[in-house]
Amino acid sequence: MAVVGLAVAVLTACSGAPSPESTTQGAKDERGAVDAYIAALNAVDSAGLAALAPPGNDATADVASRLKSRGGRVLKVTEVKIEHGFGPDVASAEVHVTDKAGVKSQEYLTLSRFDDGWHVTLGSNPNVTKKPSSSTQRP
């Protein structure tokens, strides 16, 4: 079994309309975000993937990378395990799929809720203020 473990990173907007399960507000629930993600990969829909990124994230590179490696493979979801290990607004999804060639794989997605919509954590937010690292010296 080929195993693809992705920590979810970056998306882009190129062509195509967002998937029906997603909007810029995110999906209505965790499973809806996973389904919209798989649908966008299957449709090679960069705009649909970009719509799943959290507000403010620059997902351009991640979207391009994901579409290059997994886009258009006609992925069928065989199992999804969703867990909330860090509170009600963050979830991890273990997604098992089979592609059109019968190759099985799995992917791990991080999901986040913003303003009542669920997003796949793609890209990073360029506006986040970087904090200084802690000192290891004694005062």
GUZA-918254 format. One record per residue (C-alpha): residue in three letters; chain; x, z, y. Coordinates in nm, 3 decimals. Layout:
% GUZA-918254
+-----+----+---------+---------+---------+
:  aa : ch :    east :      up :   north :
+-----+----+---------+---------+---------+
: ALA :  A :       X :       Z :       Y :
...
+-----+----+---------+---------+---------+
This chain:
% GUZA-918254
+-----+----+---------+---------+---------+
:  aa : ch :    east :      up :   north :
+-----+----+---------+---------+---------+
: MET :  A :   0.000 :   0.000 :   0.000 :
: ALA :  A :   0.140 :  -0.099 :   0.335 :
: VAL :  A :   0.118 :   0.190 :   0.576 :
: VAL :  A :   0.109 :   0.133 :   0.944 :
: GLY :  A :   0.132 :   0.448 :   1.151 :
: LEU :  A :   0.079 :   0.400 :   1.520 :
: ALA :  A :   0.075 :   0.673 :   1.780 :
: VAL :  A :  -0.138 :   0.466 :   2.015 :
: ALA :  A :   0.026 :   0.335 :   2.327 :
: VAL :  A :  -0.046 :   0.045 :   2.567 :
: LEU :  A :  -0.315 :  -0.225 :   2.635 :
: THR :  A :  -0.357 :  -0.542 :   2.843 :
: ALA :  A :  -0.630 :  -0.751 :   2.995 :
: CYS :  A :  -0.605 :  -1.124 :   2.919 :
: SER :  A :  -0.918 :  -1.297 :   2.796 :
: GLY :  A :  -1.245 :  -1.224 :   2.625 :
: ALA :  A :  -1.524 :  -0.983 :   2.702 :
: PRO :  A :  -1.516 :  -0.616 :   2.606 :
: SER :  A :  -1.664 :  -0.530 :   2.269 :
: PRO :  A :  -2.028 :  -0.420 :   2.275 :
: GLU :  A :  -1.929 :  -0.071 :   2.153 :
: SER :  A :  -1.699 :  -0.015 :   2.451 :
: THR :  A :  -1.708 :  -0.027 :   2.828 :
: THR :  A :  -1.467 :   0.097 :   3.089 :
: GLN :  A :  -1.648 :   0.428 :   3.042 :
: GLY :  A :  -1.541 :   0.440 :   2.676 :
: ALA :  A :  -1.743 :   0.450 :   2.358 :
: LYS :  A :  -2.038 :   0.684 :   2.305 :
: ASP :  A :  -1.863 :   0.873 :   2.023 :
: GLU :  A :  -1.537 :   0.892 :   1.830 :
: ARG :  A :  -1.645 :   0.653 :   1.555 :
: GLY :  A :  -1.768 :   0.406 :   1.816 :
: ALA :  A :  -1.420 :   0.403 :   1.972 :
: VAL :  A :  -1.262 :   0.333 :   1.631 :
: ASP :  A :  -1.513 :   0.057 :   1.553 :
: ALA :  A :  -1.461 :  -0.104 :   1.896 :
: TYR :  A :  -1.083 :  -0.089 :   1.845 :
: ILE :  A :  -1.105 :  -0.267 :   1.507 :
: ALA :  A :  -1.353 :  -0.522 :   1.646 :
: ALA :  A :  -1.119 :  -0.601 :   1.937 :
: LEU :  A :  -0.823 :  -0.642 :   1.700 :
: ASN :  A :  -1.023 :  -0.875 :   1.476 :
: ALA :  A :  -1.139 :  -1.082 :   1.774 :
: VAL :  A :  -0.789 :  -1.084 :   1.930 :
: ASP :  A :  -0.966 :  -0.947 :   2.237 :
: SER :  A :  -0.712 :  -0.806 :   2.481 :
: ALA :  A :  -0.978 :  -0.724 :   2.741 :
: GLY :  A :  -1.178 :  -0.536 :   2.477 :
: LEU :  A :  -0.872 :  -0.334 :   2.376 :
: ALA :  A :  -0.783 :  -0.266 :   2.739 :
: ALA :  A :  -1.134 :  -0.132 :   2.800 :
: LEU :  A :  -1.068 :   0.135 :   2.535 :
: ALA :  A :  -0.764 :   0.279 :   2.716 :
: PRO :  A :  -0.816 :   0.603 :   2.909 :
: PRO :  A :  -0.886 :   0.565 :   3.282 :
: GLY :  A :  -0.565 :   0.510 :   3.479 :
: ASN :  A :  -0.350 :   0.416 :   3.179 :
: ASP :  A :  -0.135 :   0.103 :   3.187 :
: ALA :  A :  -0.189 :  -0.034 :   2.837 :
: THR :  A :  -0.051 :  -0.384 :   2.889 :
: ALA :  A :   0.249 :  -0.368 :   2.655 :
: ASP :  A :   0.065 :  -0.173 :   2.384 :
: VAL :  A :  -0.226 :  -0.416 :   2.373 :
: ALA :  A :   0.009 :  -0.712 :   2.343 :
: SER :  A :   0.208 :  -0.540 :   2.068 :
: ARG :  A :  -0.100 :  -0.441 :   1.869 :
: LEU :  A :  -0.255 :  -0.786 :   1.894 :
: LYS :  A :   0.071 :  -0.947 :   1.787 :
: SER :  A :   0.105 :  -0.727 :   1.478 :
: ARG :  A :  -0.260 :  -0.676 :   1.376 :
: GLY :  A :  -0.479 :  -0.912 :   1.576 :
: GLY :  A :  -0.700 :  -1.161 :   1.393 :
: ARG :  A :  -0.633 :  -1.017 :   1.046 :
: VAL :  A :  -1.005 :  -0.962 :   0.975 :
: LEU :  A :  -0.965 :  -0.591 :   0.914 :
: LYS :  A :  -1.245 :  -0.417 :   0.722 :
: VAL :  A :  -1.271 :  -0.043 :   0.761 :
: THR :  A :  -1.283 :   0.132 :   0.424 :
: GLU :  A :  -1.257 :   0.492 :   0.545 :
: VAL :  A :  -1.231 :   0.688 :   0.870 :
: LYS :  A :  -1.138 :   1.056 :   0.891 :
: ILE :  A :  -1.187 :   1.215 :   1.232 :
: GLU :  A :  -1.054 :   1.563 :   1.312 :
: HIS :  A :  -1.064 :   1.780 :   1.623 :
: GLY :  A :  -0.746 :   1.988 :   1.612 :
: PHE :  A :  -0.700 :   2.035 :   1.987 :
: GLY :  A :  -1.047 :   2.108 :   2.117 :
: PRO :  A :  -1.365 :   1.907 :   2.166 :
: ASP :  A :  -1.218 :   1.638 :   2.395 :
: VAL :  A :  -0.930 :   1.520 :   2.174 :
: ALA :  A :  -0.955 :   1.383 :   1.821 :
: SER :  A :  -0.730 :   1.217 :   1.568 :
: ALA :  A :  -0.861 :   0.935 :   1.353 :
: GLU :  A :  -0.708 :   0.826 :   1.025 :
: VAL :  A :  -0.834 :   0.471 :   0.976 :
: HIS :  A :  -0.802 :   0.295 :   0.639 :
: VAL :  A :  -0.849 :  -0.083 :   0.641 :
: THR :  A :  -0.817 :  -0.387 :   0.415 :
: ASP :  A :  -0.727 :  -0.723 :   0.569 :
: LYS :  A :  -0.849 :  -1.069 :   0.468 :
: ALA :  A :  -0.557 :  -1.103 :   0.223 :
: GLY :  A :  -0.659 :  -0.779 :   0.049 :
: VAL :  A :  -0.366 :  -0.580 :   0.189 :
: LYS :  A :  -0.458 :  -0.215 :   0.246 :
: SER :  A :  -0.313 :  -0.016 :   0.532 :
: GLN :  A :  -0.386 :   0.284 :   0.746 :
: GLU :  A :  -0.343 :   0.363 :   1.111 :
: TYR :  A :  -0.357 :   0.687 :   1.303 :
: LEU :  A :  -0.528 :   0.684 :   1.642 :
: THR :  A :  -0.551 :   0.952 :   1.906 :
: LEU :  A :  -0.889 :   0.960 :   2.078 :
: SER :  A :  -0.967 :   1.130 :   2.409 :
: ARG :  A :  -1.293 :   1.197 :   2.589 :
: PHE :  A :  -1.308 :   1.132 :   2.964 :
: ASP :  A :  -1.635 :   1.156 :   3.156 :
: ASP :  A :  -1.843 :   1.155 :   2.836 :
: GLY :  A :  -1.680 :   0.838 :   2.699 :
: TRP :  A :  -1.435 :   0.821 :   2.407 :
: HIS :  A :  -1.112 :   0.625 :   2.452 :
: VAL :  A :  -0.828 :   0.523 :   2.222 :
: THR :  A :  -0.511 :   0.666 :   2.373 :
: LEU :  A :  -0.334 :   0.344 :   2.460 :
: GLY :  A :  -0.056 :   0.309 :   2.713 :
: SER :  A :   0.047 :   0.573 :   2.960 :
: ASN :  A :  -0.063 :   0.679 :   3.304 :
: PRO :  A :   0.197 :   0.570 :   3.560 :
: ASN :  A :   0.053 :   0.811 :   3.819 :
: VAL :  A :   0.125 :   1.128 :   3.625 :
: THR :  A :   0.373 :   1.350 :   3.807 :
: LYS :  A :   0.677 :   1.423 :   3.595 :
: LYS :  A :   0.760 :   1.790 :   3.573 :
: PRO :  A :   1.119 :   1.913 :   3.580 :
: SER :  A :   1.256 :   2.027 :   3.247 :
: SER :  A :   1.307 :   2.395 :   3.180 :
: SER :  A :   1.647 :   2.550 :   3.224 :
: THR :  A :   1.827 :   2.689 :   2.920 :
: GLN :  A :   2.047 :   2.916 :   3.130 :
: ARG :  A :   1.981 :   3.286 :   3.171 :
: PRO :  A :   1.883 :   3.399 :   3.521 :
+-----+----+---------+---------+---------+
